[in-house]
Amino acid sequence: MKTLDLPLSADIVRSLEVGDPVSLSGVMLTGRDAAHKWMIYRFVAAGPTTSTREEPYQGEVMQHFDLRAVIGKGGMGPKTLDACATVPGVYLHAIGGAATLIAQSVRAVRGVHKLNFGVPEAMWVIEVEGFPAVVTMDSHGNSLHAEIEAESARRLETLLKA
């Protein structure tokens, strides 16, 4: 487990590789669907978390706001992977379905923005300690999501031939 303090430097990001488990401590900002759409068209906020629904926006958001890390619970695609190499940045995977466990790492809520998006979609500024995640896209062009997709396709092909 690599213990990392936020914000992340470019050197720290470049030292991370796919499969590295990390523990994050510091201040982060959350942002779901509504926040991503708002940022990409308005460009007045920073620091979202992501999921695959944000793939159309994520690369541009990462580049515009110089984001070193984004966190989600699902896979991301080529736009995000390209941004990870360019910024540099990493995509971190948090454990889906473990919101109560992950919430234990939140030490303080420092603020909330765009509450008019609704409580889940608002942009929360939170201070975390020991937030668990795994690197699934790194700044070197590696993607655990792409590896799993390719392996799944190979296994499916084998099953279909049987």
C-alpha positions, 0 to 999 in steps of 0.5 A: 500500500502506497500512502499518498498525501493530496495534492499529488505531484507530477513525480508521484503520479509518474511513480504509480503503476497499474495495480498499485494499491494506494491510501489517500490523505488530504482534501479532495473534491467530488463531482458526479454526472451533473458536475462533469457536464457543468464543468466541461461547458462552463469551466469554473470548477475543479477536481471531480471524481469519475465513472464510465459515464464521464468518459466523454468529458474526463480527458478534457476536464483533467487537462483543463484543471491539471488533475493528477488523479480521478477516482471512480468505481468503474472502468474508463476508456481511451480519452481518460487514458490519453489524459493520464499520459498528457497531464500526467494523471492516474485513474484510481478505482475505489471499491464499489458497494463499500460506501460505508467503509470508504466514508470512514476515511472522511475526516471533515466536510469542508464545503459543498458547491452546486447543491442545486444539483442535488445532494448526491450530485453536488460537489463536496470538498472533503478531507480524507485520511486513508482513503483506499483505492487502486491505480487502474490507469497510469501515466505510462499508458497502461490500463487494467480495464483494457487488459481485463476487457482483452482477456475477457474477449479471449476467454469468450472466443475460447468458450464460443469455439468449444 
